[in-house]
Amino acid sequence: MALTLLLAKLLPGALGIDNGLGLTPPRGWRSWNSFDCLEPSRILTQEHMIAQMDAVLDQSRSVDGKPTSLAQLGFDWISMDDGWQRCNCSVRQDLDPTLPTCDGNLCFGGHCSWHDASGRPRVRPDRFPDMKKLVDYGHARQLKVGTYLNNCICNEHGEPHYEEDVAWMVHEMGFDGVKIDNCGSSTNVTHWAELINRTGKALRIENCHNSWPDFKTGVCPMNFFRTGGDISADISSILNEAYATVDAADLPEPRSGPGCWAYPDMSEVGNFAPGPSRDDQERTHWGLWSIISSPLILGFDLNDSQTMDGRVWPIITNTDALRVSDTWAGHPGTLIQSYPSTRDALAVVQGPCDGSVESTKWSFQGGQLRTPLRGTGPTCLTTQSVPCPPPTTAFPHVQCGLAARNCSELPSGDWTLSGGRIQWNDHHSQLSCLYANPIDFNTSTGYFTRKAATVGVSACADGPRGPSPWAHHISEGASPLRDLAPVPRRAASAGERSLTSDKRKFSLTSKGELKSDEAGEATCLRVAPVSGVQLWAKPMSNSSAAVLLINPSAEEEVLDWPVHDLPARFPGGSTSFTCEPGQCLARDVWARRSFPVSSATLRLHFKPWASTFYILTSDLEAISV
C-alpha cells in the first residue's frame, strides 16, 4: 500500500501496521470529556452517541459563507469511551447497588470482569440496548464509529481476551476504530495490531498510555499514541500536555507523522469554565493542537447550541487552522523557544558565579531568604515552582526555578543555611531542602534525557532523590511490547524533579553569592525573569511555515518578535524557508486576514493566555490579502 512507502521514508525499519488510516491527524468526537460515566447526569448512553452522530451531520451553520457540517470538515468519527461495558462489580454503589463494590484488591486480584465465560465482551443493556444497531446507524450516514477496550472502569487484571475482543469488535459489531487504554492486562499494542490486521479490516488504533513508537526501528503499531497524562479543561493542563509531545517531535528523526501521530489527549474546547479569558484560552488550545499536528478529537456535547454558536464554531471550523493541522512537510511542529517575560516577575534559577547584580547580595534575615535585585522593595525566595517549558533543540538551556515574591506577602516559615544546606521549615510539614539539578539534555539518546536545569525543594533525607520524571512505566502483568518504547511518566513540576546527582550543598560567599560546586562545576543561584511568550512552529513547504506565539500566563505580555527566530529548517525536516521582510506575507489565522511583513520584528500584545497564529509565506499569491 502507499502508506508503507510513505512511512518507510518517515520511520526507519519495520512497521507494525499498514492500514492506510491517519495519513493526516485524525479528527472526530469522543465521549469521555462530556459523558464520563461517573456521575448520573453524565452517563454515556446509546442515545447520546446517536445524538452526536446527528450533530456532526448538521448543516445549519456556515463556514466561509457556505452551509457546512462538521463531518464535511473531517470530524466524521464518533467514538465511545469508558462506561459501555457490563461489569461483575460496581464502581459506584449509588449507580449499581445490586453489585459488589469494585475495590482495588478485587480488581487487581483478577476478579473484576466485563467478559462472559467464553471471553466475549458484555455490554450494559440499560445504556446500550443494541450496540450493533448503533454502529449500523453511523455507517448508514457515512460516519465511522469507534469503541474503547482494555477499560478502566471495571479494569480486568486476569487473563487477557485479545482474540475475543477483536472478533467482537470487528466481526460482530463492525467498529471502525478502537482506543486501547492501559487499565487492564491487555496492553500489548503490537499484538492488538497483528490480530486486527489478520481480520482484513483496517481499524484506526489509538494507543492510550501503553507504549510509544520504537525509537530505534520506527515500529509504530498504532495510528496515534498518547504522550502525556489525562487532560482537563484548564490552560495549565493544556500546556503541560502539549509539552509532552516535544519528546516525539523535537528530534533528529521525529516520531510523530503520517500514520503515527503523537497525541496530547482529546480537545477540551467547549468545556472551559466561564471567565474573562475563556475565549482566548480555548483559541490558544485549538491553535496548539493544530500546530503540533495533534489529532483533533472534540470532547464537548455537540448538541449544546449555546456553546457551539456562542463561541466554539468559529474556532473548530477555522479552515486556516485546519490547513495547518493537515499539512505535512517532514515535521509535525513543536515548541521552539520561550522568551523572557516582560512582566515584573522573577524566578530563582542557576547561573554562573560572575559577581553580577543578579547573583550577589543574598541574605538570611528573620527567617527569610532575601534575593538580589530588590528594586523598590525586598523580594524573597518561595517554595513555589514557576511553570517552565521543556528544553528544545533550538533553545536547550532552559532554566526552571522557584518564584521570588514580595517579602511582606509570604507565609510564615524559616529559611536557614545549616551544614551547607539551605533548609525550609514551615513548622507544619517535613523539613525541605533546596536543590539545583544540572541540565540533562541529549536528543540522540531518545526522549528520556530532556530535563532543564532546575532549582527546587524536596525532602532533606539523604539517599536517592526519587525517580526521574521520565522513568519507564509498563503496567504490571503486561505482555512484552516487542521493543516498543516504554511510556514516560508525565513531566513533574520543577519542585519534583530531584535526581540522585543533584547539588544540595551551598555556601554564602563574601559577595553574598549562594554557591554550589558539589558536582564539580560551580554554579550560583540568581534571579531572572520568568518564562514568557512561547514560540511554537511547523513547516508547511519550502515557501511557508506556521507560527503560534502563546502567552502562558494570567498577565498581559508584550513581545517584539524577531521574525528570523522561526527556524529555516526543523530537526528531521526536509524543507527550508525564511520569512524575509518585504518578501513575505503573514496570514493571521484568528483574524482571517493577511498583511505584508515589512520589518524584522513584529510588536505583539498578548492578553492573558492569548495567542497569535500566523501562516508566513514567501509565495505572495498564495494568500489573499
Number of C-alpha atoms within 10 A of each C-alpha: 8 9 16 16 10 13 22 13 10 22 24 15 14 13 18 18 23 20 24 16 20 20 18 19 30 26 20 24 27 27 27 20 22 19 24 16 21 15 12 11 9 15 19 24 21 18 13 19 23 15 14 20 25 16 17 24 18 16 15 9 14 13 16 10 7 10 11 18 20 21 21 12 17 14 21 23 23 27 24 23 23 23 25 25 21 21 24 17 23 20 17 15 13 10 14 13 12 10 14 14 17 22 14 10 10 17 20 18 12 15 16 25 25 23 20 12 8 8 17 17 20 15 18 17 14 11 18 20 14 14 18 14 13 18 22 17 17 20 15 9 12 13 21 23 26 25 20 21 23 25 23 15 23 26 25 26 22 17 13 20 17 19 15 14 22 22 16 15 24 18 12 12 18 20 25 22 23 21 24 26 24 23 22 28 24 27 28 21 28 22 19 19 22 13 16 24 16 10 13 10 14 19 23 24 27 24 25 25 24 25 27 29 27 22 20 14 14 24 25 30 28 30 30 29 29 24 29 23 18 15 19 17 18 16 22 16 14 24 20 22 24 24 21 23 26 26 24 23 27 26 24 14 21 24 27 32 27 26 27 29 31 31 30 27 24 24 25 22 24 26 19 17 10 8 8 9 15 21 19 17 26 27 22 28 25 22 29 28 27 26 28 29 31 31 26 24 24 24 21 25 21 21 15 12 12 10 16 18 11 11 17 20 17 16 21 22 17 18 16 18 23 22 14 26 27 21 20 21 20 23 30 34 35 28 29 24 25 24 16 15 23 16 15 7 16 24 26 29 25 26 18 14 18 12 13 13 13 21 28 25 20 21 17 15 12 11 14 20 22 23 27 25 19 15 7 6 9 15 23 23 21 23 18 17 21 21 20 22 24 25 27 25 17 15 13 19 17 20 25 32 32 25 24 28 19 14 18 10 9 14 9 10 13 16 22 18 17 11 10 14 19 21 21 25 16 13 10 7 7 13 15 20 22 23 26 27 23 20 18 15 21 16 17 10 12 18 20 20 17 22 28 24 24 28 30 27 27 20 16 18 11 7 7 11 17 13 14 19 20 19 13 13 14 18 16 12 14 16 16 13 18 12 15 22 22 20 23 23 19 17 21 13 18 24 20 19 27 26 17 13 13 18 21 21 21 24 18 18 12 9 12 16 26 24 23 24 14 14 14 8 9 13 24 23 25 26 24 23 18 26 26 26 24 20 21 22 27 32 32 26 17 17 18 23 29 25 27 23 25 27 28 28 20 12 15 17 21 16 19 11 17 12 18 13 15 24 18 14 16 28 17 16 20 13 18 17 20 21 23 17 16 12 14 20 27 24 23 16 21 18 10 13 13 17 14 17 21 13 13 15 15 13 10 13 15 20 17 19 25 27 26 20 26 25 24 30 27 23 13 15 9 12 16 11 13
